[in-house]
């Protein structure tokens, strides 16, 4: 049975957490962090998601973002995950499909206008 779509209302800031499968490492070298951030910027623009902040840890990622279109966060994370997992696995870091796990979302976040700066 297919997983239900995640709710991510347009214009509402969301805190995303993406962990490595079984809490394994997602990043093995500095180049891995750079690749992830580069594709995050690319896909956030493509799918109209404002990225306010990110924290990349060795085995998980935190993102603070706001979707500007319906379904934008899911599309962005799916594209980013596919691209990064392919990159990571091609570099011999992990067995196929073991790099990134599921994404959890927490919202709504309350903030005053202008409190969050664009990255």
N, C-alpha and C positions, 0 to 999 in steps of 0.2 A: 504494500500500500504506500502510495506517495506521501511524503511529508507535507503537512499544511504550510501554506505560505506564511512568512513572518509579516507581522504588521509593522509598517514604518510610515506613519503619516507624513505627508508633504509638509515641510517647514518646521518639523519638530525635531530638535536635536536628540541624537541617539548615542549612547555609549556602547560600542561594539567590543567584544572580546573574542579573539580567535586563538585557539590553542592548537599546539601540535597534537597529532594523534597520540594517545597514551602519554600525553605530556612530554613527548620527545622534542628534541631541539628542532627549531625551524630555521635557524641561522647558524652556519658553521664558520663563516668568514665575513670580513667587512664588506666584501663585494656582494654578499647575499643581502645585507641590509640595504645597500644602495640600489640593487635591482628591485627589491620589494617597493621601496619608496618611489622609485621612478615609475613603476607600473601603477602604483597607487595614484600618483598624480595624473597619469594618462587616463586611467579608467574613471577617476572621479570627475574629470572634465567631460569625458565621453558620455557618462550617464547622469550628469548634472547633480553631483553630490558635493556639497561644501565640506571640506576637511578642515576642522578647526584645530585639531591637535592629534598627535600620535605618539605612542611609546612602543618601541620594539624591544622586547625582551628575548632572551635566547629561545624560550619555548612558547611564547605567546605574544600577541599584539593587542594593544588597546587603541581604539580610534574614537574620536569625538567628531561626529559628522551630522549633517542635516541634508536630507534628500529634497530636491526641488521638483522631482517627478515621482509619480506612483511607481513603485517597484524598483526604484533606482538603486537602493542599497543592495538588494538581492542580486541585481544584475552586475553591479560593480564588484561585489565580493565573489561572485561566481567566476567572472572573467579574470579577476586578479588571482584567485586561488588556482584556477586551471593553468594560467601562465606561469605562476611562481612554482607550483609543484612540478611542472614539466621541466623548468629550468633547474630546480634543485635536484631532481632525480637524474637528469642528464649529466649533472656534475658528479654523479656517483655517491651522493651523500646518503641516500636512503633507498629502501626498496620502493617500488611503485606505490603510489597513493598513501604513503605513510607520513608525509610531511605535515600537511595542514589538516586539522580536524574541523569540526563544526563551529559555527559562529553563534555567540549568544548576544542578545540585545537587551539593553536596559533603558527605559525611558518612562515618562517624560522627564526631561531635565529642565529645571527652572533657572533662568538667568535674565538679567536685565539687558535691554537692547544696548549693543555696543560693548558688552562685557567680554565677548569672545571675538578674538581677532582672526582674520583669515590667515592661513599659512601659505 
